Amino acid sequence: MTNVFINWEDIQPEQVTFIDTRFDLGNPSAGREMYDTGHLEGAIYWDLEQDLSDMSSKMGRHPMISKENMTELCRQAGLQLDDAIVVYDQGASPFALRAYFLLEWAGFTNVHVLREGYEIVKELFRVSKEEPVILVSDVEPDWKDAIYLDVDDVKKVVAGESEGQLIDARAAFRFKGESEPIDPVAGHIPTAVNFDWEQLKQDGKFLEKDLLAKQLQHVTDKNKPVIAYCGSGVTAAPLYAGLKEAGYTDVKLYVGSYSDWIRDNEVERD
């Protein structure tokens, strides 16, 4: 998958499976409530914490779900690897892109994220309050483990044993260690550079391809592997997607991210 985002006018609703991933980090029940109030007709709902994370794990604040759970999630959604899938959230948020990354990891080949988000397209597509009837599938994922890095992989990058440039998607003040509002230790993973993911969006939607490329052109060398991370692994997903959309060819994601790294490893402060 090379083009991550899709514009609403390029979608034929009757030919795609919609996945609604709206969520509110400050109010975890809000996403499901938004879905129940109204969603694109036929859309299923995936919750960041109930479906797209393993909140029982100690590997960060929004740890990766297991392959077994991801397989079951996709089967219960009735998905097949070549289905046309469009994921959306409330717009210019990281939640749809978390689902996108997981679907890419599982080997789905025709997945896009709606650039505009629900708040814009709810006036353009049919909406419903009804959950669709799903025929459970027997899909077998085709895992793309090369895009998924764990803490041991990142240690090798930091030590110079593996090639790659870590890119921190958090705000600059958090990267520099000036203050840390969420995690118990301030700073960043050694050798990382900073690019705030908020720069990838404007007016409630993600930037078009050429503007994404312009924003990201000076971050690092396009010919070297790049690894996106953030605080918990959620807002790293927009950076991961933006780098891919901008033409970076070897992009990976450290899903545990900073909150996982600081369990046992040293940090840097600028």
C-alpha positions in Angstrom: 0.0 0.0 0.0 1.6 3.3 -1.1 -1.2 5.9 -1.0 -2.4 5.9 2.6 -5.1 8.5 2.3 -8.2 8.7 0.1 -10.5 11.7 -0.5 -14.2 11.3 -0.2 -14.9 11.9 -3.9 -12.8 8.9 -4.8 -14.9 6.5 -2.7 -17.8 4.4 -4.0 -19.5 3.6 -0.6 -21.3 0.5 -1.9 -17.9 -1.1 -2.9 -16.0 -0.6 0.4 -16.0 -1.7 4.0 -16.0 1.2 6.3 -14.3 1.0 9.7 -15.2 3.7 12.3 -12.4 4.3 14.8 -13.5 7.5 16.5 -12.2 7.9 20.0 -11.4 10.4 22.7 -8.2 9.8 24.8 -9.8 11.9 27.6 -13.1 10.0 27.5 -12.6 6.4 26.4 -16.3 5.7 26.1 -17.0 8.6 23.8 -16.0 6.8 20.6 -18.6 4.1 20.9 -21.2 6.7 21.9 -20.4 8.7 18.7 -20.7 5.5 16.6 -24.1 4.7 18.2 -25.3 8.2 17.6 -24.6 7.9 13.9 -22.0 6.4 11.5 -21.4 5.9 7.8 -23.9 3.3 6.7 -22.5 -0.2 6.9 -19.5 0.8 9.1 -18.2 -1.4 11.9 -16.6 0.0 15.0 -13.1 -0.6 16.3 -12.2 0.9 19.7 -8.6 2.1 20.3 -8.4 0.5 23.7 -10.8 -2.4 23.5 -9.8 -3.6 20.0 -6.6 -1.9 18.8 -4.5 -2.1 21.9 -3.7 -4.7 24.6 -4.3 -2.6 27.7 -3.3 -5.5 30.0 0.2 -5.4 28.6 3.0 -3.5 30.4 4.7 -2.6 27.1 3.7 1.1 27.1 0.4 2.9 27.4 -1.3 1.6 24.2 0.6 -1.7 23.5 0.2 -3.7 20.4 -2.4 -6.4 20.3 -1.3 -10.0 19.6 -1.4 -11.6 16.2 -4.1 -13.9 17.6 -6.3 -11.0 18.7 -5.8 -9.1 15.4 -6.7 -12.2 13.5 -9.9 -12.6 15.5 -10.8 -8.9 15.1 -10.5 -9.2 11.4 -12.5 -12.4 11.2 -15.3 -10.9 13.3 -15.3 -7.9 11.0 -15.8 -10.3 8.0 -12.7 -9.1 6.3 -10.6 -10.7 3.5 -7.1 -9.6 2.6 -8.0 -8.0 -0.7 -11.2 -6.2 0.5 -11.4 -2.5 -0.2 -11.4 -1.0 3.2 -11.7 2.7 4.2 -11.0 3.6 7.8 -12.2 6.9 9.3 -12.3 8.8 12.6 -13.5 12.3 13.6 -10.9 13.8 11.3 -7.2 14.7 11.6 -6.9 12.3 14.4 -4.5 9.3 14.9 -7.1 6.6 15.5 -7.9 5.6 12.0 -4.2 5.5 11.2 -3.6 3.1 14.2 -6.1 0.7 12.5 -4.4 1.3 9.1 -1.0 0.3 10.5 -2.5 -2.9 12.1 -4.2 -3.8 8.9 -1.0 -3.3 6.9 0.9 -5.4 9.5 -1.7 -8.1 9.0 -1.2 -8.1 5.2 -4.4 -6.3 4.0 -3.6 -4.9 0.5 -6.3 -2.3 -0.2 -6.7 -0.2 2.9 -7.0 3.6 2.9 -7.8 6.3 5.5 -10.4 8.9 4.8 -8.5 12.2 4.7 -11.5 14.3 5.7 -12.9 12.4 8.6 -16.5 11.8 9.7 -17.4 15.4 10.6 -17.0 16.4 7.0 -18.3 13.4 5.2 -21.4 12.8 7.3 -23.2 15.3 5.1 -22.0 13.5 1.9 -22.6 9.8 2.5 -25.5 7.9 4.0 -25.4 7.6 7.8 -27.1 5.1 10.1 -27.5 4.2 13.7 -27.7 0.4 12.9 -24.8 -2.0 13.3 -24.3 -4.0 10.1 -24.9 -7.8 10.1 -21.4 -9.4 9.6 -20.6 -12.8 8.1 -17.6 -13.9 10.0 -14.6 -14.7 7.8 -11.8 -17.3 8.0 -9.1 -14.8 6.9 -5.5 -15.8 7.5 -3.3 -12.7 7.8 -0.1 -12.4 5.8 2.1 -10.8 8.5 4.4 -7.9 7.5 6.6 -8.1 10.6 9.3 -5.9 9.0 7.2 -2.7 9.7 6.8 -3.5 13.4 9.7 -2.8 15.8 9.8 -3.8 19.5 12.1 -2.4 22.2 14.9 -4.8 21.3 14.9 -3.7 17.7 15.1 -0.1 18.8 18.0 -0.8 21.1 19.9 -2.1 18.1 19.2 1.1 16.2 20.3 3.3 19.2 23.5 1.3 19.5 24.2 1.6 15.8 23.9 -2.1 15.3 20.9 -1.7 12.9 20.4 1.1 10.4 17.6 3.5 10.9 16.6 7.0 12.0 14.2 7.3 14.9 11.6 10.2 14.5 9.7 11.3 17.6 6.2 12.5 16.7 5.6 14.4 20.0 5.5 18.1 20.5 9.0 19.8 20.7 8.8 20.6 24.4 8.2 16.9 25.3 11.0 15.8 22.9 13.4 18.3 24.5 12.5 17.2 28.0 11.4 20.7 29.0 8.3 19.1 30.7 6.4 15.9 30.5 2.7 15.9 31.1 2.0 12.2 30.8 5.0 9.9 31.2 7.1 9.7 34.4 10.4 10.6 32.7 11.0 13.5 30.4 13.2 13.4 27.3 13.5 11.3 24.2 15.0 8.1 22.9 18.7 8.6 22.1 19.6 9.4 18.5 16.1 10.5 17.7 15.1 13.6 15.8 11.8 15.4 16.3 8.8 16.1 14.0 5.5 17.0 15.6 2.7 15.0 13.9 0.3 18.0 14.3 2.2 19.6 11.4 0.6 16.9 9.1 -2.9 18.3 9.3 -4.9 21.4 8.7 -8.6 22.4 8.9 -9.8 19.0 10.2 -8.0 16.8 7.7 -4.6 15.5 6.7 -2.6 17.3 4.1 -2.6 16.3 0.5 0.4 14.3 -0.7 2.5 17.1 -2.1 2.1 19.2 1.0 3.0 16.2 3.2 6.1 15.7 1.1 7.0 19.4 1.6 6.5 19.3 5.3 8.6 16.2 5.7 11.3 16.8 3.1 14.0 17.9 5.6 13.3 15.5 8.4 15.9 12.8 7.3 17.3 11.0 4.2 14.5 9.3 2.2 16.9 6.5 1.3 17.5 5.3 4.9 15.1 3.4 7.1 12.9 5.6 9.3 11.2 4.6 12.6 8.2 6.6 13.9 7.5 6.7 17.6 5.6 8.9 20.0 4.5 8.7 23.6 2.2 5.6 23.5 2.4 4.5 19.9 -0.9 6.2 18.8 0.2 9.5 17.4 3.2 7.8 15.8 0.7 6.3 13.3 0.0 9.6 11.5 3.8 10.2 11.2 4.3 6.7 9.9 1.5 7.2 7.3 2.7 10.7 6.4 6.3 9.5 5.8 4.9 6.7 3.5 2.7 9.2 1.7 5.6 11.6 1.3 7.7 8.9 -0.5 9.8 7.4 2.2 10.2 3.8 1.1 11.4 2.0 4.3 9.1 3.1 7.2 8.6 1.3 10.4 6.8 2.0 13.7 7.8 1.4 17.3 4.4 0.6 18.7 5.4 0.6 22.4 7.1 4.0 21.8 8.5 6.3 24.5 6.3 4.9 27.3 7.7 1.4 26.6 11.3 2.6 26.2 11.5 4.4 29.6 10.7 1.2 31.5 14.3 0.0 31.3 16.3 2.4 29.2 18.1 5.8 29.3 16.8 8.9 27.6 18.3 12.1 26.3 17.3 15.7 26.9 18.2 18.7 24.6 
